[in-house]
Amino acid sequence: MKTQAGYEIQPYEVSGHEVRIHWNIEQKTRQDMQGDIVYWEANEAVCNINDSRSSLIEKIIASIYSVSSEIATINNQVNKPQEYADYQAFRVQAKALADGWIQAKH
């Protein structure tokens, strides 16, 4: 899921028992009646601060891919190799994000 904020979004933001894991963080500008508005946008997965590595990875992937779209991507890898390559690259990124949170909380 995408999120937006009026402050610089950090990769890991804790709120109570949740950690919001962010990636593809970008600063953006939009026009409104008062002029330029600066904001940040990122992909976000909401996890429990004590989730296991595998649960973190699963939640990060699920924030982009539904189970059915994940299965379709895997099953169509021959016909849609770029979609499959993108999916595999995201799995690697999800693992790195999960590992980053595990390291950050210790």
Steps between C-alpha positions, in 0.01 A plus 500: 500500500613859444518759776560874499624732774590864550829392659791293375391136527752268665552135399373375839245691707373351827158581645403293803533135402514575126789572273431663167763388253559741211687478170515696175488817711474808277474871565232656279351841436146595405331832439210630704351844552783602736774388261732200508434234761787260575407151620643150508354183353600138557385143480398372843443170676354496851648229723519409867829606662556139613410325172738229388717556195275279287188684617661837422591381151149365444338828609735710287427287192125501578501880503569488124381157385176324590533123535323450167721752316810342654394153383412636154841666472674176592285292265547743209875539532562352153247726326576812706867478593533871592211481749661191653842670517340805669329270750826319581683832540229615740534178703872578541413856606238370748760274660747790529231722658410227751866447585544875541217516753632201694842668519351839593296368792800329663 
